[in-house]
């Protein structure tokens, strides 16, 4: 999982809120997809979660270096890369 901040973030100081425009999200997705295609099958973008001023991206990748390379080549600042060790959900509680 990668935690990142995107440049050119839109903000509303009056409401102290942050958001990404649909155009920004489309653009970063297109750039990311292009870089992933160039990097080959050892890395796959699963999905991303947008929260305030950050985006959390989930990948299947053969190693952390490949995830960092993707972020660098896509121009996405990877603030933190964490390996997911387990997945839990409501079924886990049963």
N, C-alpha and C positions, 0 to 999 in steps of 0.2 A: 504494500500500500504506500502511496506517495502523497505527502502533504505538500501543496504548493500554493503560491500566490501568483496571480497573473498581473502583468503590467497594465496600465491604462484602465484601472478599475474605476467604474462609475461610483460616485458616492453622493449622499445627501447629508450635508452637515447638519441641517435643521433637524432631521430625524435621527442622526447618528447611525445611519444604516448604509450598507454596502450592497451592491448587486452587480451582476454581469448582464449586459444586454444580450438579447438573442443573437445578434450579429457577432458579438465577441465570442460567445460559446460556439457558434457555427465555425467561425474562423479558427479558433484554437483546435477544434475537433478535426477540421480538414488538414491542418498542419500536422497534427499528431498522427492521423491516419496515413499521411504521405510518408512520414519518417518511419512508422511501423512497417510499412510495405517495403521500404528500402532495407530495414534491419533484418527482415526475414522471419521465418517461422518460430524462432526461439523466444519471441516475446509477443504477447497478445493482450490488448487492452480489453478488459471486461466491462467496466463502467466507471463512472465518476459521480461523486456527490458534491453538490455545490452548497456551501454553508457560509453565509455572510461574505467575508473577504478571502476565503480560502476554498480550494477545491481538493478533494480527496479522491485519488485515482487508484483503482484496483487493477492489477496486472497478473497474468501468469507469465513468468519469465524464468529462464534457466539460471539466471544469476542477477545479483544487485547491480553489477557494473553495467549490464545491458539496460536496465531500467534508468540508471543515471545517464547513460549515453543517449537514450531516447529523449529524456528531459532536456539535455543540453542541446541536442540537434534540433529539437522542436522549439527551443527558446522559452521553455517553461521552467522557472526556478524551482528545483526540487529541494524544498526546505528540509524534508525529512523522509527517509525511506525506511520502512519497517517491514520485516517478514511476518506474515500472518501465521501464527502457530496453531490456531484452532478457530473454527467457526461455530458459533452457537446461535440458536434461535428458540422460538417458543417450544418446538418439539424436544429440545434438549432438557427442558424442565419436566417432561413426562416420564 
